[in-house]
Amino acid sequence: MHIEEHAWHSPALGRDMSLKVYGHWGDPFIVFPCSRGRYFDYEGMGMVAAIASVIDGGRIKLFCVDSIDSDSWYDFSVPPAHRNARHEDYDRYVTGEVVPFVRAHCHQPEARPMTNGCSMGAYHALNFFFKHPDLFQGTVALSGLYRLDRAEFGLGSDDLPAVYFNSPLTYLAGLVDGYILEQYRQRTIVVCAGQGAWDEEALADTRHLESICREKGIPAWIDIWGHDVNHDWPWWYKQMNYFLGHLYP
């Protein structure tokens, strides 16, 4: 497998950021790590090997980015608005630096990458897609939390105004812009959760997302797996292979 590592000083974040590329050709996927994770975790946790046949077959190409979760949603020492502002810096890094890098690397100036991730990576994948449907072709999000007023983030309903536009279930419920909704309808949305151990909140948020998409006429493949399917990598391997097998037969 062709693998590259790249790093540069991000003007948006004011720090050095790294990413890894896996594959020589194919539709680009920007992959976000789990909570406070690193750009090499998708490989280190075995996912790259698990989906190697799709990568080596030239059907997809992964761009695995670093997170700054410890400076944003998991920095409990600062107010919600400050955490939101730091995430907006990350948003500018991904949209203004990583997306152009992906397009240049793929020699496709107009390419719209897919977003992908598991757990906290799924939150980022879903949030980036829904905030920027003009930049992204769709998302494959596995076992994510899609609202920020959860104990995981130390936030409650009173904090939502400060983080509104980064809490997908919050802003999607209130979205009425027909132009944006039509963009969603032309994209590929795959969201999955299990019904087993440690996936209870992800399951609740996935079902909530399903109801919002249905209400707003957004086609989405919302797939709920069985009671034996827990919040862990072995199941995410199976889910990624299953969905990629359908998207890239």
Buried (B, 14 or more C-beta within 10 A) or exposed (E): EEEEEBEEEBEBBEEEBBBBBBBEBBBBBBBBBBBBBBBBBBBEBBBBEBBEEBBBEEBBBBBBBBBBBEBBBBBEEEEBEBBBBBBBBBBBBBBEBBBEBBBEBBEEEEBBBBBBBBBBBBBBBBBBBBBBBEBBBBBBBBBBBBBBBBEBBBBEEEBBEBBEBBBBBBBBBEBEEEEBBEBBBEBBBBBBBBBBEEBEBBBBBBEBBBEBBEEBEBEBBBBBBEEEBBBBBEBBBEBBBBBBEEBEE
